[in-house]
């Protein structure tokens, strides 16, 4: 009869230190995926901001319409980048039109987040027009806060629901 002595596992840190440790662990586990997502997102961001400013500042469109059009075009470019690069191993047999429908749905929520930031800026412009009723403030609200908050949401939505892992095939036992 052998006796084994179990070594106690160190207790995980609690509070802010525990939250920070878990965040670092998540970043390490998903670093490659996050890097590819950021690369695709960077290209889409340049398209989004460029088209937004072309329409808003160059063509004098309403910033609401400019943001909607630029976001839809950028999201379409990002879909193909994410499908064929970021989560290429997750494509499986899922039909592209099903993935795009889900992608479009979650991007719609992301667009609502960006528009909410524009709406907040509009409200603040009613109180402090010297600070918030400027082209720079509109750009910061739409393209920094709006895109930033929406990107966090989209990363988790894409990897959870749009580009899911393929279920592994179970091995058939030999008789």
C-alpha positions in Angstrom: 0.0 0.0 0.0 1.5 3.3 -1.1 0.7 6.6 0.5 0.8 9.7 -1.5 1.2 13.1 -0.2 -0.7 15.8 -2.0 1.0 19.1 -2.2 -1.5 21.9 -1.6 -2.1 24.2 -4.5 -1.4 27.8 -3.9 -4.5 29.8 -3.4 -5.4 32.0 -6.3 -5.1 35.7 -5.5 -8.3 37.5 -4.8 -9.7 41.0 -5.5 -8.0 43.3 -7.9 -4.8 41.1 -8.0 -6.9 38.1 -8.9 -8.7 39.9 -11.6 -5.4 41.2 -13.1 -3.9 37.7 -13.0 -6.9 36.2 -14.8 -6.8 39.0 -17.4 -3.0 38.4 -18.0 -3.8 34.6 -18.3 -6.5 35.3 -20.9 -4.2 37.6 -22.9 -1.5 34.9 -22.9 -3.8 32.1 -24.0 -5.4 34.2 -26.8 -2.4 36.3 -27.9 -2.1 35.0 -31.5 -5.9 35.3 -32.0 -6.0 38.8 -30.5 -3.1 39.8 -32.8 -4.8 38.6 -35.9 -8.1 40.2 -34.8 -6.3 43.5 -34.2 -4.6 43.4 -37.6 -7.9 42.9 -39.4 -9.5 45.4 -37.1 -6.8 47.9 -37.9 -7.4 47.7 -41.6 -11.2 48.0 -41.1 -10.6 50.9 -38.7 -8.6 52.8 -41.3 -11.4 52.2 -43.8 -14.1 53.2 -41.3 -12.3 56.4 -40.1 -11.3 57.4 -43.7 -14.7 56.9 -45.2 -16.4 58.6 -42.2 -14.2 61.7 -42.5 -14.5 61.8 -46.3 -18.3 61.8 -46.0 -18.6 63.9 -42.9 -15.9 66.5 -43.5 -15.3 66.2 -47.2 -18.8 65.8 -48.5 -20.6 67.5 -45.6 -22.9 64.5 -44.8 -24.6 64.2 -41.5 -22.3 62.4 -39.1 -25.1 59.8 -38.4 -25.3 58.7 -42.0 -21.5 59.0 -42.5 -20.9 56.6 -39.5 -23.5 54.1 -40.6 -22.2 53.9 -44.2 -18.5 53.8 -43.2 -19.2 51.1 -40.5 -21.1 48.8 -42.9 -18.3 49.0 -45.5 -15.6 48.5 -42.9 -17.5 45.6 -41.3 -17.8 43.8 -44.6 -14.0 44.1 -45.2 -13.4 42.9 -41.6 -15.8 39.9 -42.1 -13.7 38.5 -44.9 -10.4 39.2 -43.0 -11.7 37.5 -39.9 -13.2 34.6 -41.7 -10.1 33.9 -43.8 -7.4 34.8 -41.4 -8.3 35.4 -37.7 -10.5 32.4 -37.3 -9.6 30.4 -40.5 -9.4 27.2 -38.5 -13.0 27.7 -37.3 -14.6 28.0 -40.8 -15.5 24.4 -41.0 -18.6 23.6 -43.0 -20.5 26.6 -41.6 -22.0 28.5 -44.5 -20.6 31.9 -45.1 -24.0 33.4 -45.4 -25.0 32.1 -42.0 -21.7 33.5 -40.5 -22.2 36.8 -42.3 -25.8 37.1 -40.9 -24.5 36.6 -37.4 -21.6 38.9 -38.0 -23.9 41.6 -39.4 -26.2 41.2 -36.4 -23.3 41.6 -33.9 -21.8 44.4 -35.9 -25.2 46.1 -35.7 -25.0 46.0 -32.0 -21.4 47.3 -32.3 -22.7 50.1 -34.5 -25.4 50.9 -31.9 -22.6 51.2 -29.3 -20.7 53.7 -31.6 -23.9 55.6 -32.3 -24.6 55.8 -28.5 -21.2 57.4 -28.1 -22.2 60.0 -30.8 -25.5 60.5 -29.0 -23.7 61.1 -25.7 -21.4 63.6 -27.5 -24.4 65.3 -29.0 -26.0 65.6 -25.5 -22.8 67.0 -24.0 -22.6 69.5 -26.9 -25.9 70.9 -25.7 -24.3 71.7 -22.4 -20.7 72.5 -23.4 -20.7 73.4 -27.1 -17.2 74.9 -27.0 -15.9 71.4 -26.2 -18.2 68.9 -27.7 -19.7 70.7 -30.8 -16.5 70.3 -32.8 -15.4 68.0 -35.6 -12.7 66.7 -33.3 -15.1 65.8 -30.5 -17.4 64.0 -33.0 -14.4 62.0 -34.3 -13.3 61.1 -30.8 -16.8 60.0 -29.8 -17.4 58.0 -33.0 -13.9 56.6 -33.8 -12.2 56.3 -30.4 -14.8 55.6 -27.8 -17.4 54.1 -30.2 -15.1 51.8 -32.1 -13.1 51.0 -29.0 -16.0 49.8 -26.9 -17.7 48.1 -29.8 -14.4 46.2 -30.6 -14.3 44.6 -27.2 -17.9 43.5 -27.6 -17.3 42.2 -31.1 -14.2 40.2 -30.3 -16.1 38.1 -27.7 -19.3 37.9 -29.9 -17.4 36.7 -33.0 -15.3 34.1 -31.3 -18.3 32.8 -29.2 -21.1 32.8 -31.8 -19.9 33.6 -35.3 -16.6 31.7 -35.7 -17.2 28.9 -33.2 -15.0 25.9 -32.8 -16.0 23.0 -34.8 -17.3 20.1 -32.6 -14.7 17.4 -32.5 -15.7 14.1 -33.9 -15.8 11.4 -31.4 -13.8 8.3 -32.1 -15.9 5.2 -32.9 -14.9 2.4 -30.6 -13.7 -0.8 -32.3 -15.9 -3.8 -31.7 
